Amino acid sequence: MEQITLGNVSITRVWEYYGSVEMTPDTFFPESSKEVWENGADWLVPHFLDSETNIVNSAIQTWLLRSEGRTILVDTGVGNHKERPYAPVWSRLETDFLANLARAGVQPEDVDIVINTHLHIDHVGWNTYLDGRQWVPTFPNATYLMPKDDFDFWNPENGHQPLLGRGNQNVFEDSVAPVHQAGLTQLWENSHQIDANLRLDTAPGHTPGSSVLTLTSGSDRAVFVGDMLHSPVQILEPDANSCFCENPAEARATRRKVLGWAADNNALVIPAHLGGHGATEVVREGSTFAVKGWAPFTPYTEQG
């Protein structure tokens, strides 16, 4: 486990999974150019792309924050024992996530706040665990902050027809509803100030309620962007959406807006799924952006 400190906030990366997501670049990012992958091969391989299989590599990870005396988790990954019939790569996993969290000094009962940047399959899984035959909250003392727009969109009772189709099947029932029924959720809209250092804002496009978490502490800045970025290729080509974006036009506008703010404020951009060093600083480069430098987290492929 590695940790950095920005202002008065410590940030630790907690690993669940790293490796293939069984998708090629042209499938995962159909709007990206072939040239950007070919020209960037020297830095995309191996952390973000497997050169032998031409399959995208991705990380499932939780960002552990300590701010103003509270322990905060940003996104909770896939989870164990979840039945995912239309997403087999995430079905019935048995990972060491809770042990990895413990190595970072945190037991489930220590967590004060859980932030789900949105309610996709790989962002809410550890909200709950299987206790016998019952899904129960993993973090019993936490407030789970969920964007109301996403809660309403993914609630099957509302009958929405998502781009994912059945790809998110069972997720609301086993990873969202149990914590809501336990009275642990706080559904927020537009923006939500967590403390003097941390603020949530809606950033729609990937999903209707997708959000970003902005850290402002002293002279340091960071923004946790969830699935606004799945690959650093989207920094170079900010109009290239993933195949999972519900509203492509909104997703592009959000990405440009947030990357622009990050570039102008020297803020660390921290996506949910970047392997390698996990986070990056960006600069403007004409009408797009470029990678300025990487965060100091050790890449998974280099960890002993």
RAGIDA-V614013 format. One record per pair of residues at least 12 apart in sequence whose ideal C-beta (glycine too) atoms are under 10 Angstrom apart, sorted by the first residue. I is the first residue (numbers start at 1). GAP is how many residues later the second one is. D is the distance in Angstrom with one decimal. If there is no record, write none. Layout:
i={I:I}
gap={GAP:GAP}
d={D:D}
//
This chain:
i={1:1:1:1:1:1:1:1:1:1:1:1:1:2:2:2:2:2:2:2:2:3:3:3:3:3:3:4:4:4:4:4:4:4:4:5:5:5:6:6:6:6:6:6:6:6:6:6:6:6:6:6:7:7:7:7:7:7:7:7:7:7:7:8:8:8:8:8:8:8:8:8:8:9:9:9:9:9:9:9:9:9:9:9:9:9:9:10:10:10:10:11:11:11:11:11:11:11:11:11:11:11:11:11:11:11:11:12:12:12:12:12:12:12:12:12:12:12:12:13:13:13:13:13:13:13:13:13:13:13:13:13:13:13:13:14:14:14:14:14:14:14:14:14:14:14:14:14:14:14:14:14:15:15:15:15:15:15:15:15:15:15:15:15:15:15:15:15:16:16:16:16:16:16:16:16:16:16:16:16:16:16:16:16:16:16:16:16:17:17:17:17:17:17:17:17:17:17:17:17:17:17:18:18:18:18:18:18:18:18:18:18:18:18:18:19:19:19:19:19:19:19:19:19:19:20:20:20:20:20:20:20:21:21:21:21:21:21:21:21:21:21:21:22:22:22:22:22:22:23:23:23:23:23:23:23:23:24:24:24:24:24:24:24:25:25:25:25:25:25:25:25:25:25:25:26:26:27:27:27:27:28:28:28:28:28:28:28:28:28:28:29:29:29:29:29:29:29:29:29:29:30:30:30:30:31:31:31:31:31:31:31:31:31:31:32:32:32:32:32:32:32:32:32:33:33:33:33:35:36:36:36:36:36:36:36:37:37:37:37:37:39:40:40:40:40:40:43:43:43:43:44:44:44:44:44:44:45:46:46:46:46:47:47:47:47:47:47:47:47:47:47:47:47:48:48:48:48:48:48:48:48:49:49:49:56:56:56:56:56:56:57:57:57:57:57:57:57:58:58:58:58:58:58:58:58:58:59:59:59:59:59:59:59:59:59:59:60:60:60:60:60:60:60:60:60:60:60:60:60:60:60:60:61:61:61:61:61:61:61:61:61:61:61:61:61:62:62:62:62:62:62:62:62:62:62:62:62:62:62:63:63:63:63:63:63:63:63:63:63:63:64:64:64:64:64:64:65:65:65:65:65:65:65:65:65:66:66:66:66:67:67:67:67:67:67:67:67:67:68:68:68:68:68:68:68:69:69:70:70:70:70:70:70:70:70:70:71:71:71:71:71:71:71:71:71:71:71:71:72:72:72:72:72:72:72:72:72:72:72:72:72:73:73:73:73:73:73:73:73:73:73:73:73:73:73:73:74:74:74:74:74:74:74:74:74:74:74:74:74:74:75:75:75:75:75:75:75:75:75:75:75:75:75:75:75:75:75:75:76:76:76:76:76:76:76:76:76:76:76:76:76:76:76:76:76:77:77:77:77:77:77:77:77:77:77:77:77:78:78:78:78:78:78:78:78:78:78:78:78:78:79:79:79:79:79:79:79:79:79:79:79:79:79:79:79:79:79:80:80:80:80:80:80:80:80:80:80:80:80:80:81:81:81:81:81:81:81:81:82:82:82:82:82:82:82:82:82:82:82:82:83:83:83:83:84:84:84:84:84:84:84:84:84:84:85:85:85:85:86:86:86:86:86:86:86:86:87:87:87:87:87:87:87:87:87:87:89:90:90:90:90:90:91:91:93:95:95:97:97:97:97:98:98:98:101:101:101:106:107:108:108:108:108:108:108:108:108:109:109:109:109:109:110:110:110:111:111:111:111:111:111:111:112:112:112:112:112:113:113:113:113:113:113:113:113:113:113:114:114:114:114:114:114:114:114:114:114:114:114:114:115:115:115:115:115:115:115:115:115:115:115:115:115:115:116:116:116:116:116:116:116:116:116:116:116:116:116:117:117:117:117:117:117:117:117:117:117:117:117:117:117:117:117:117:117:117:117:118:118:118:118:118:118:118:118:118:118:118:118:118:118:118:118:118:118:118:118:118:119:119:119:119:119:119:119:119:119:119:119:119:119:119:119:119:119:120:120:120:120:120:120:120:120:120:120:120:120:120:120:121:121:121:121:121:121:121:121:122:122:122:122:122:123:123:123:123:123:123:123:123:123:124:124:124:124:124:124:124:124:124:124:124:125:125:125:125:126:126:126:127:127:127:127:127:127:127:127:127:127:127:127:127:127:128:128:128:128:128:128:128:129:129:129:130:134:135:135:135:135:135:135:135:135:135:136:136:136:137:137:137:137:137:137:137:137:138:138:138:139:139:140:140:140:141:142:142:142:143:143:143:143:143:143:144:144:144:144:144:144:144:144:145:145:145:145:145:145:145:145:145:146:146:146:146:146:146:146:146:146:147:147:147:147:147:147:147:147:147:147:147:147:147:147:147:148:148:148:148:148:148:148:148:148:149:149:149:149:149:149:149:149:149:149:149:150:150:150:150:150:150:150:150:150:150:150:150:151:151:151:151:151:151:151:151:151:152:152:152:153:153:153:153:153:154:154:154:154:154:154:154:155:155:155:155:155:156:156:156:156:156:156:156:157:157:160:160:162:162:162:162:163:163:163:163:163:163:163:163:164:164:164:164:167:168:168:187:188:188:188:188:188:189:189:190:190:191:191:192:192:194:194:195:196:196:197:197:197:197:197:197:197:198:198:198:198:198:198:198:199:199:199:199:199:200:200:200:200:201:201:201:201:202:203:203:203:203:203:203:203:203:203:203:203:203:204:204:204:204:204:204:205:205:205:205:205:205:205:205:205:205:205:205:205:205:205:206:206:206:206:206:206:206:206:206:206:206:206:206:206:206:206:206:207:207:207:207:207:207:207:207:208:208:208:209:210:210:210:210:210:210:210:210:210:210:211:211:211:211:212:212:212:212:212:212:212:212:212:212:212:213:213:213:214:214:214:214:214:215:215:215:216:216:219:220:220:220:220:221:221:221:221:221:221:221:221:221:222:222:222:222:222:222:222:222:222:223:223:223:223:223:223:223:223:223:223:223:224:224:224:224:224:224:225:225:225:225:225:225:225:225:225:225:225:226:226:226:226:227:227:227:227:227:227:227:228:228:228:228:228:228:228:228:228:228:228:228:229:229:229:229:229:229:229:229:229:229:229:229:230:230:230:230:230:230:230:230:231:231:231:231:232:232:232:232:232:232:232:232:232:232:232:234:234:234:234:234:234:234:235:235:235:235:235:235:235:235:235:235:235:235:235:235:235:236:236:236:236:236:236:237:237:237:238:238:238:238:238:238:238:238:238:238:238:238:238:238:239:239:239:239:239:239:239:240:240:241:242:255:256:256:256:258:259:259:259:259:259:260:260:260:262:262:262:262:262:262:262:263:263:263:263:263:263:263:263:264:264:264:266:266:266:266:267:267:268:268:268:268:268:268:268:269:269:269:269:269:269:270:270:274:274:274:274:275:275:275:276:276:276:276:276:276:276:276:277:277:277:277:277:277:277:277:277:278:278:278:278:278:278:278:279:279:279:279:279:280:280:280:280:281:281:281}
gap={12:13:14:63:99:100:101:102:103:104:296:297:302:102:275:276:293:294:295:296:301:61:63:101:102:293:294:216:218:264:274:275:291:292:293:61:212:215:59:61:191:209:210:211:212:213:214:215:216:261:262:264:60:189:190:208:209:210:211:212:213:214:215:58:59:60:187:188:189:207:209:210:212:56:57:58:59:63:186:188:189:206:207:208:209:211:213:54:55:56:57:52:53:54:55:56:61:63:204:211:213:257:259:267:268:284:286:50:51:52:53:54:88:89:91:92:93:94:285:46:48:49:50:51:87:91:257:261:264:265:266:282:284:285:287:47:48:49:50:59:60:62:63:83:84:86:87:88:89:90:92:112:44:45:46:47:62:80:81:82:85:86:88:89:260:263:285:288:43:44:45:46:59:60:61:62:63:64:77:79:80:81:82:84:85:106:109:110:41:42:43:44:60:61:72:73:76:78:80:105:256:283:29:39:40:41:42:43:255:257:258:281:282:283:285:31:36:38:39:40:41:70:256:281:282:30:33:35:36:37:38:69:34:35:36:37:38:39:68:69:101:209:252:31:33:34:36:66:67:31:32:33:35:66:207:219:220:13:25:26:29:30:31:32:12:13:19:23:24:29:30:31:206:208:215:28:217:28:29:215:216:27:28:30:202:203:205:212:214:215:216:27:201:202:204:205:208:211:212:213:214:210:211:212:213:203:206:208:209:210:211:212:214:217:221:199:201:202:204:205:207:208:209:210:200:203:204:207:202:195:196:197:198:200:201:204:12:17:19:194:196:197:191:192:193:196:251:189:233:248:251:12:13:187:188:189:232:12:229:230:253:255:12:185:227:228:229:230:231:247:252:253:254:255:182:183:184:185:225:226:227:228:182:184:226:174:175:177:186:217:219:174:216:217:218:219:243:244:31:64:172:173:213:214:215:216:217:18:212:213:214:215:216:217:219:240:241:15:16:17:18:19:30:33:35:37:62:63:65:66:212:213:215:13:14:16:36:39:210:211:212:213:214:217:236:239:12:13:14:15:35:38:39:42:44:52:53:61:64:210:12:52:54:150:159:161:207:208:209:215:216:36:37:40:41:42:47:48:50:129:132:133:148:150:157:159:38:39:40:46:45:46:127:128:129:130:131:148:150:44:126:127:128:129:130:149:43:126:40:41:42:43:72:73:124:125:128:33:34:35:36:39:40:41:42:43:68:70:71:39:40:41:42:43:70:71:73:122:123:125:126:141:28:33:35:38:39:40:41:42:43:53:54:65:66:69:71:39:40:41:42:43:49:71:124:126:139:150:152:196:198:39:40:41:42:43:45:47:48:49:50:51:52:138:149:151:152:197:198:21:25:35:38:39:40:46:47:48:49:50:51:52:62:63:68:99:13:16:18:20:44:45:46:47:48:49:50:195:12:13:15:17:19:43:44:45:46:47:48:93:97:14:16:18:42:43:45:46:47:48:49:50:51:56:59:92:95:96:12:13:14:15:16:17:18:45:46:48:49:50:58:12:13:44:47:48:49:54:93:39:42:43:44:46:47:48:53:88:89:92:93:86:87:90:91:37:38:41:82:83:84:85:86:87:90:81:82:84:85:35:78:79:80:81:82:83:84:33:34:35:77:79:80:81:82:83:84:33:31:32:35:77:81:30:79:32:30:31:28:29:32:41:28:31:40:25:37:38:33:32:18:21:29:30:31:32:33:34:29:30:31:32:33:29:31:32:27:28:29:30:31:32:33:27:29:30:31:82:26:28:29:30:31:32:73:81:82:85:12:13:23:24:25:28:29:30:31:32:65:70:71:27:28:29:30:31:32:77:79:83:85:96:98:109:111:28:29:30:31:34:35:59:60:63:69:93:95:110:28:29:30:33:83:86:89:90:92:93:94:95:96:107:108:109:110:111:154:155:28:29:31:32:33:35:36:84:85:86:88:89:90:91:92:93:108:109:110:128:154:27:28:30:31:32:34:35:36:49:52:53:56:57:88:89:90:91:30:34:42:44:47:48:51:86:87:90:106:107:124:152:43:46:47:48:49:50:54:123:46:49:105:150:151:27:48:52:84:87:103:104:149:150:20:22:26:30:44:47:48:50:51:52:55:13:46:49:50:12:13:49:12:15:17:19:44:47:48:49:50:51:52:53:57:58:46:47:48:49:50:51:54:45:46:49:44:44:35:38:39:40:41:42:43:44:46:42:43:46:41:42:43:44:45:46:47:48:37:40:41:40:45:39:42:44:43:37:42:43:36:40:41:42:43:51:32:35:36:38:40:41:42:43:40:41:42:43:47:49:55:66:68:30:33:34:39:40:41:42:63:65:40:41:42:43:45:53:54:55:56:57:60:61:62:63:64:37:38:39:40:41:42:54:60:61:38:39:40:41:53:55:58:59:60:61:62:22:26:37:52:54:56:57:58:59:60:61:96:21:25:26:29:34:36:37:57:58:35:56:57:19:54:55:56:93:14:17:18:22:53:54:55:17:18:21:22:25:12:13:14:15:16:17:21:15:20:48:86:45:46:82:84:43:44:80:81:82:83:84:85:43:79:80:82:77:39:76:22:12:13:14:21:23:13:20:12:21:20:23:19:21:19:21:22:20:21:17:18:19:20:21:23:25:15:16:17:18:19:24:26:13:14:15:16:17:12:13:14:24:12:13:22:57:52:20:22:23:24:25:47:48:50:51:52:54:55:42:43:46:47:49:50:22:23:36:40:41:42:43:44:45:46:47:48:49:50:52:19:20:21:22:23:24:35:36:38:39:40:41:42:44:45:48:49:19:20:37:38:39:40:43:44:38:39:42:37:15:16:17:18:35:36:37:40:41:44:13:14:15:17:12:13:14:16:42:45:46:49:50:57:58:12:13:57:44:47:48:51:53:52:53:55:49:51:47:45:46:47:48:40:41:43:44:45:46:47:48:60:40:43:45:46:47:48:57:59:73:35:36:38:39:42:44:45:46:47:48:56:44:45:46:47:48:55:29:30:33:34:37:44:45:46:47:49:54:44:45:46:47:15:17:18:24:44:45:46:13:14:17:23:26:27:29:30:31:41:43:44:13:26:29:30:40:41:42:43:44:45:51:53:12:13:14:15:41:42:43:44:40:42:43:44:37:39:42:43:44:48:50:57:58:59:62:17:18:21:25:37:54:55:20:24:27:28:34:36:45:47:48:50:53:54:55:56:57:46:49:52:53:54:55:18:51:52:13:14:15:16:17:18:19:20:21:22:44:49:50:51:12:13:14:16:17:48:49:12:15:14:31:34:31:32:33:24:23:24:25:29:30:22:24:29:18:19:20:21:22:27:30:18:19:20:21:22:26:27:29:18:19:20:15:16:17:26:14:15:12:13:14:24:25:26:27:12:13:20:22:23:26:25:27:20:21:23:25:24:25:26:18:19:21:22:23:24:25:26:16:17:18:19:20:21:22:23:25:16:17:18:19:20:21:22:14:15:16:17:18:12:13:14:15:12:13:14}
d={7.2:6.9:8.3:8.5:7.2:9.1:9.9:5.4:4.6:8.4:9.7:9.8:9.8:9.5:9.9:8.9:9.3:7.4:5.0:5.6:8.9:8.4:9.1:7.9:9.7:9.7:8.8:9.7:9.3:8.5:9.8:8.7:6.6:6.2:7.3:9.2:9.2:8.5:9.6:9.9:8.7:6.0:9.2:5.9:8.0:9.3:3.8:7.7:5.6:9.4:7.1:10.0:9.1:9.8:6.6:7.5:7.6:2.4:3.8:7.4:4.3:8.7:9.2:9.1:6.9:7.5:9.7:8.4:6.2:9.8:4.9:6.9:8.9:5.8:6.8:4.6:8.5:9.0:9.3:5.2:7.3:5.7:9.4:5.2:9.4:8.0:8.2:8.2:7.0:4.6:8.0:6.1:7.3:5.8:8.4:9.5:10.0:9.0:8.1:7.5:9.0:8.7:7.6:9.5:8.6:8.8:9.0:9.0:7.5:4.2:7.9:8.1:10.0:9.3:9.6:5.0:8.4:8.6:9.2:8.6:5.6:8.0:6.5:7.6:9.5:8.7:9.1:10.0:9.6:5.5:8.6:8.9:5.3:9.0:9.3:6.2:4.5:7.5:5.3:8.0:9.9:9.8:8.7:7.2:9.6:5.2:5.4:9.7:8.4:5.6:8.2:9.8:7.2:7.9:5.4:8.4:9.2:8.6:8.5:7.7:5.5:9.6:9.7:9.9:10.0:9.9:6.7:8.6:8.2:4.4:6.1:6.9:9.8:8.7:4.1:6.4:8.6:9.5:8.2:5.2:8.3:4.5:9.7:7.3:9.5:8.9:8.3:7.7:8.3:7.1:4.1:8.1:7.3:6.8:9.1:8.6:7.4:6.2:8.5:8.8:9.8:9.5:9.1:7.1:7.5:4.7:7.4:7.9:9.6:5.6:9.8:9.1:4.3:7.9:9.4:8.7:9.1:6.1:7.6:8.5:9.3:9.4:8.5:8.6:9.7:6.7:7.3:4.9:7.5:6.3:7.9:7.9:7.4:5.6:7.4:4.6:9.8:9.2:6.5:9.4:9.4:8.8:8.5:9.5:6.5:8.7:10.0:8.6:5.5:10.0:6.7:5.4:8.8:9.3:9.9:9.4:8.0:9.6:9.4:9.9:8.5:5.4:6.2:7.0:5.0:9.8:9.0:9.4:6.9:7.1:8.7:6.0:8.1:7.5:9.8:9.0:9.7:9.6:8.5:9.9:6.5:9.1:5.1:8.7:7.0:7.6:9.5:10.0:6.0:6.0:8.6:8.1:7.5:6.6:6.4:7.2:8.2:5.2:7.4:5.9:7.3:8.3:8.0:8.7:5.8:9.5:7.7:6.6:4.3:5.7:8.9:9.0:9.6:8.1:8.9:8.1:5.5:7.6:8.8:5.4:9.2:4.0:8.9:9.3:8.9:9.2:6.5:7.8:9.7:9.8:9.9:5.5:9.6:5.6:5.6:8.0:6.9:8.7:9.6:9.3:6.7:9.1:9.9:8.1:6.9:7.2:9.4:8.1:8.7:7.9:9.5:9.3:9.2:8.0:7.4:7.2:9.1:9.1:8.7:8.9:8.8:5.9:8.9:9.0:8.1:4.6:3.3:7.9:9.5:9.7:5.6:8.0:6.5:9.3:9.3:5.6:6.4:7.6:9.8:7.5:6.2:6.4:8.3:8.9:9.8:8.0:6.8:9.4:9.9:9.6:9.7:9.3:9.6:9.9:5.4:8.9:9.1:8.8:10.0:8.9:6.8:8.1:10.0:9.2:4.7:8.1:6.5:9.7:9.1:8.1:5.4:6.3:4.3:8.3:7.2:9.6:6.7:8.8:9.7:4.7:5.7:9.9:8.4:9.2:8.4:8.7:5.7:9.1:8.5:10.0:8.0:6.8:9.9:9.5:8.0:7.1:9.3:9.3:9.7:7.2:7.5:8.6:8.8:7.2:9.6:8.9:6.6:5.7:5.9:5.8:7.6:8.7:7.4:9.4:10.0:9.2:9.8:9.4:7.3:8.8:7.0:8.8:9.9:8.6:9.7:6.1:6.4:9.9:8.1:8.7:9.0:9.8:7.3:5.6:8.8:6.4:8.9:8.6:8.7:9.4:8.6:7.3:8.6:7.8:9.8:8.7:9.9:9.2:9.1:9.7:9.6:9.1:7.6:5.8:8.5:4.9:5.8:8.1:7.9:9.8:8.7:4.6:6.8:6.7:8.6:9.8:8.5:9.2:9.8:8.9:4.1:6.1:9.7:9.8:8.4:7.3:9.5:9.8:9.0:5.9:9.6:5.3:5.2:5.2:7.6:9.9:9.3:9.7:8.5:7.6:6.5:4.4:7.7:6.6:8.8:9.9:9.2:7.4:9.1:10.0:7.4:9.0:8.2:8.3:9.9:5.8:9.2:7.3:5.0:6.8:9.3:8.2:9.6:9.6:7.3:7.7:9.5:9.2:8.4:4.8:8.7:6.8:9.3:9.8:9.5:10.0:6.1:5.2:8.3:8.2:8.0:8.6:7.0:6.4:5.7:8.7:9.3:8.1:4.5:7.8:9.3:8.9:9.8:9.7:8.3:6.8:9.2:5.4:9.4:8.5:10.0:9.7:6.3:8.9:7.0:9.2:6.8:5.9:5.9:3.7:5.3:9.0:7.5:8.4:9.0:8.1:9.2:9.0:8.1:6.3:9.6:6.2:7.3:8.3:5.1:5.4:9.5:8.9:4.7:9.1:5.6:7.7:8.6:6.8:5.1:8.7:8.9:4.1:7.7:9.9:9.4:7.1:8.6:7.9:9.1:9.1:7.8:2.7:4.8:7.4:7.0:7.2:8.9:9.4:8.2:9.4:8.1:6.4:8.0:5.5:5.4:6.3:9.5:7.4:8.5:7.8:8.0:9.9:6.8:7.3:9.9:7.5:7.2:9.7:10.0:7.8:4.7:9.3:9.2:8.1:9.8:5.8:9.7:8.9:9.8:8.5:9.0:7.0:7.9:6.1:7.2:8.5:5.6:9.8:7.6:6.5:9.8:9.2:9.9:8.5:8.9:7.3:6.7:8.0:9.7:7.6:9.8:6.4:7.8:9.3:8.3:7.3:4.4:5.1:8.2:5.6:9.1:9.9:5.8:8.5:8.8:9.0:5.6:8.0:8.2:9.6:9.1:9.6:5.9:6.4:7.6:9.7:9.7:9.9:9.7:8.1:9.7:9.3:8.8:6.0:9.9:9.5:7.7:8.0:7.8:8.6:9.6:9.9:9.5:9.5:9.1:8.4:8.7:5.3:5.1:7.0:8.4:8.5:9.8:7.5:6.1:5.5:8.9:8.4:7.7:9.1:8.3:4.1:8.8:6.8:4.5:9.5:9.7:8.6:6.9:5.9:7.2:10.0:8.9:10.0:5.9:5.5:7.9:6.3:9.1:6.8:9.3:9.0:8.7:6.6:9.0:8.5:5.6:4.8:7.3:4.5:6.9:8.8:8.1:8.4:9.3:9.8:9.6:8.1:5.0:8.5:9.7:9.4:8.1:8.8:6.9:8.1:6.1:8.1:9.3:6.7:6.9:5.0:7.6:7.8:9.1:9.0:8.1:9.5:9.2:9.4:8.6:8.9:9.4:9.4:7.9:8.9:8.4:8.5:9.1:9.2:9.0:6.5:5.1:7.1:6.9:7.0:7.9:3.3:7.3:8.8:9.9:6.8:8.7:6.6:9.2:5.1:10.0:9.3:8.8:9.9:9.2:9.3:6.5:4.5:8.7:5.9:4.4:6.7:5.8:6.6:9.7:9.7:9.3:6.6:7.7:9.8:4.5:6.7:7.8:4.8:9.3:7.9:7.0:7.1:8.2:6.0:7.1:10.0:7.3:9.3:8.6:8.5:9.6:7.8:8.7:6.4:7.5:8.2:6.7:9.0:8.8:6.8:7.5:9.3:8.2:6.9:5.4:8.8:8.8:5.0:8.3:9.9:9.9:9.3:8.6:7.8:7.8:9.6:9.2:9.1:9.6:9.7:7.0:7.6:6.7:9.7:8.9:8.4:9.7:9.3:9.7:6.4:8.7:9.2:4.3:6.0:8.9:9.4:7.9:8.6:5.7:5.4:8.3:8.2:7.7:9.3:6.4:9.2:9.7:8.9:4.7:6.8:9.9:7.6:5.4:9.8:9.0:9.4:6.3:5.3:8.5:9.1:5.0:6.5:9.4:10.0:9.9:9.8:8.5:8.0:10.0:8.1:4.7:7.3:9.9:8.3:4.6:9.0:9.9:6.2:8.8:7.6:6.4:4.8:9.8:9.4:5.3:9.7:5.7:9.7:9.6:9.8:8.6:8.5:8.0:9.6:8.0:7.8:8.8:8.6:6.5:9.9:9.7:9.9:6.3:7.7:5.3:9.7:8.6:5.0:8.0:9.1:5.2:4.8:7.0:9.4:7.9:5.4:8.4:6.1:6.6:7.6:6.6:8.8:9.3:7.2:8.6:8.1:5.5:7.3:5.6:7.5:7.9:9.2:7.4:6.5:7.5:9.5:8.9:7.9:9.9:6.3:9.4:8.9:8.3:8.2:3.3:7.2:5.1:9.7:9.4:4.0:6.3:5.0:9.3:9.4:9.8:6.7:9.1:9.7:7.1:9.5:6.9:7.2:8.0:4.5:3.3:8.6:9.0:10.0:9.1:9.1:9.3:9.2:9.9:5.4:6.2:3.0:7.1:8.2:10.0:8.5:7.1:9.9:7.8:7.7:5.4:9.7:10.0:7.1:8.5:8.0:7.8:9.8:6.6:4.8:6.4:8.1:6.5:7.1:5.0:7.0:8.0:9.1:8.7:6.0:9.9:8.0:8.3:9.4:9.6:9.0:9.8:9.8:6.0:7.5:9.4:9.1:9.9:8.7:9.5:8.1:9.3:9.5:6.4:9.9:9.1:8.4:6.8:7.4:5.1:8.9:9.4:9.2:9.6:6.5:8.2:8.1:9.7:9.9:9.3:6.5:9.9:8.8:9.4:8.5:7.4:8.7:5.9:9.9:8.9:9.5:8.6:9.5:8.0:9.9:9.8:8.4:7.8:9.2:5.9:6.4:4.4:9.1:9.4:9.9:6.2:7.2:5.8:8.1:8.5:9.8:9.2:9.2:7.3:5.1:8.4:7.5:7.4:5.5:7.9:9.4:8.2:6.7:9.4:9.3:9.1:9.3:7.4:7.7:9.9:6.2:8.9:9.1:9.6:4.7:8.8:7.9:6.3:8.4:6.6:5.1:8.0:9.1:6.5:9.5:7.6:7.9:5.9:7.3:5.1:7.4:7.6:3.5:3.0:7.1:6.9:4.5:7.5:10.0:9.5:7.1:4.8:6.3:9.6:9.2:8.1:7.5:6.9:5.0:6.7:8.1:9.7:8.4:5.4:7.7:9.0:9.0:7.9:8.6:8.2:5.3:8.4:9.9:9.3:6.4:7.3:8.7:9.9:9.0:5.9:6.7:7.0:9.1:8.6:9.5:9.0:8.3:7.5:9.1:9.2:6.8:9.5:6.4:5.1:6.7:6.7:8.3:9.7:6.0:9.4:9.9:9.7:9.6:8.3:8.2:8.6:9.2:8.5:9.6:9.5:8.0:8.1:8.2:8.6:8.8:8.7:8.9:10.0:8.8:8.3:8.0:8.8:7.7:9.8:4.8:6.4:3.6:7.1:10.0:9.8:8.5:9.6:5.5:4.1:7.6:5.8:7.6:9.6:9.2:6.2:9.2:7.2:5.7:8.8:5.4:7.5:5.9:6.8:9.6:9.7:9.3:8.6:4.7:7.9:7.8:8.9:8.9:8.4:6.0:8.7:8.5:6.1:6.7:5.2:7.6:9.9:9.6:9.4:7.1:5.1:9.0:7.1:7.2:8.4:9.2:7.4:5.8:7.1:9.9:9.6:9.5:7.5:6.1:5.5:9.6:6.0:8.5:8.8:6.9:8.9:8.8:7.1:8.8:8.3:7.0:9.4:4.2:8.4:8.1:7.3:9.1:9.9:5.0:9.6:8.2:9.9:7.0:8.1:5.4:8.1:8.6:8.2:7.6:9.6:9.3:8.7:6.9:10.0:8.1:6.5:9.1:9.9:9.7:5.9:9.2:9.7:9.8:6.5:8.7:8.9:10.0:9.2:8.9:6.6:9.6:9.6:7.8:9.8:7.2:5.6:9.6:9.2:7.8:4.9:6.8:6.0:9.7:9.7:8.1:6.1:6.9:6.6:7.9:9.8:6.7:9.2:9.9:6.9:9.7:9.8:4.8:5.2:9.7:9.5:5.9:9.1:9.8:8.8:5.8:6.2:9.2:4.9:9.6:7.8:7.8:9.6:8.4:8.5:8.9:8.1:9.8:9.3:9.1:8.8:8.6:9.8:5.8:9.8:8.5:8.7:5.1:9.1:7.3:8.0:9.1:7.5:5.5:9.4:10.0:8.4:9.7:8.3:5.0:5.4:4.9:9.0:6.1:9.1:8.1:9.9:9.6:7.8:6.7:9.4:9.1:8.5:7.4:8.5:7.3:5.9:9.2:10.0:9.4:9.7:6.1:7.0:5.8:9.4:9.4:9.8:9.2:7.6:9.8:9.3:9.1:9.5:9.9:6.7:5.8:7.6:6.8:9.1:8.4:9.6:4.8:8.0:8.1:9.4:9.0:3.7:4.9:7.0:5.2:7.8:6.0:9.9:9.8:8.0:5.6:9.3:4.4:9.1:8.1:8.9:10.0:7.3:3.8:9.2:7.0:7.2:6.9:5.4:6.7:5.0:8.0:8.1}
//
